Every structure is written in C-alpha cells, then in structure tokens.
Amino acid sequence: MEGTTLPELTRVLRKGGVFQLMFKNGTGMLTVYDKDYGAERSFQLYDEHRVLAILKRHNMGLVEEGSDEKPGGIMYFTDPRSVDHCVFYTRKVS
C-alpha cells in the first residue's frame, strides 16, 4: 500500500486537509463468494496500524475520537459477505 498511492494522495492534500480511508482489514489475501457477482472474489487485506504508520511518515495524523468536525478514532464494521473493514480520518499536519 505504501508504493505510490498513499504518498501521492497525501502530497496533493493541503495542510490541515482531511483524508478518509476505508479498506478491508486483516493481513494477506481473502477470497469470498460474492452472490452479487456470482463468483469468488479475492481481496488484499491491510493492517490498520501499518497503514497509520505509513500515513504518519507522510505527515498525516489520526483524527482522534471526540473531534467536533469528523468521526474520530478507528472504526470497524463487517459487510454482508463477512469481510471486516476499517475506516478512519487523518489530517495533514504539515
């Protein structure tokens, strides 16, 4: 995930800008049957702490829980295919 995508997204974000990121949570790959597509689908999983460490190296900080402007902290949910997801907001600090 570090490759070019996250560095470029953080580079073009202005100072104080907020970036929301949602991804399938875990490690490795996951293959599930998706009845909507009628096929098995494979997904890359990402560890939220590793993603946050990458973002921190690019001057992004987690919007903490209790923030007035956005939901804060790290939020988790499971979709109808029993795939775990993670979502959080980060702010560009410099």
BELQUIWO-V189993 format. One record per residue. N is the residue number from 0. RES is the residue in one small letter. SS is DSSP state (~ for helix, > for strand, _ for the rest). PSI is psi in degrees with one decimal (* if undefined). NEAR is the number of other ideal C-beta (glycine too) atoms within 10 Angstrom. Layout:
# BELQUIWO-V189993
n: {N	N}
res: {RES	RES}
ss: {SS	SS}
psi: {PSI	PSI}
near: {NEAR	NEAR}
This chain:
# BELQUIWO-V189993
n: {0	1	2	3	4	5	6	7	8	9	10	11	12	13	14	15	16	17	18	19	20	21	22	23	24	25	26	27	28	29	30	31	32	33	34	35	36	37	38	39	40	41	42	43	44	45	46	47	48	49	50	51	52	53	54	55	56	57	58	59	60	61	62	63	64	65	66	67	68	69	70	71	72	73	74	75	76	77	78	79	80	81	82	83	84	85	86	87	88	89	90	91	92	93}
res: {m	e	g	t	t	l	p	e	l	t	r	v	l	r	k	g	g	v	f	q	l	m	f	k	n	g	t	g	m	l	t	v	y	d	k	d	y	g	a	e	r	s	f	q	l	y	d	e	h	r	v	l	a	i	l	k	r	h	n	m	g	l	v	e	e	g	s	d	e	k	p	g	g	i	m	y	f	t	d	p	r	s	v	d	h	c	v	f	y	t	r	k	v	s}
ss: {_	~	~	~	~	~	~	~	~	~	~	~	_	_	_	_	_	>	>	>	>	>	>	>	>	_	_	_	>	>	>	>	>	>	_	_	_	_	>	>	>	>	>	>	_	>	_	~	~	~	~	~	~	~	~	~	~	_	_	>	>	>	_	_	_	_	_	_	_	_	_	_	_	_	>	>	>	>	_	_	_	_	_	>	>	>	>	>	>	>	>	>	_	_}
psi: {-24.5	-42.8	-116.1	-20.0	-58.5	-44.6	-39.7	-41.3	-39.2	-31.3	-42.0	-8.6	131.7	159.5	131.9	-7.4	152.6	135.4	123.1	134.1	129.3	134.9	164.0	129.6	136.0	-157.0	148.9	-147.6	154.5	132.1	128.0	152.4	128.1	106.2	-27.1	-31.5	-13.4	31.5	164.0	140.6	141.5	142.1	140.5	134.1	149.5	140.5	125.8	-33.7	-35.0	-42.8	-44.3	-36.7	-40.4	-46.3	-37.3	-38.7	-16.7	30.7	35.1	138.5	144.4	132.4	116.9	153.8	139.2	-1.2	141.8	-28.5	-27.9	157.3	140.8	175.4	-171.4	125.3	144.0	147.5	162.8	131.4	175.7	-17.8	10.7	34.6	128.2	140.7	158.7	143.4	141.4	163.7	141.2	153.9	138.3	120.5	-18.6	*}
near: {13	13	8	8	9	18	14	11	14	18	11	9	17	6	9	9	12	14	17	11	18	11	18	16	20	17	10	9	10	17	9	14	10	14	9	8	8	7	8	9	13	8	16	12	15	18	15	18	10	12	20	18	11	17	24	13	12	17	15	24	14	17	19	11	11	8	14	5	9	13	13	15	13	15	14	11	11	10	10	8	13	8	17	14	14	21	16	23	21	23	20	19	10	7}
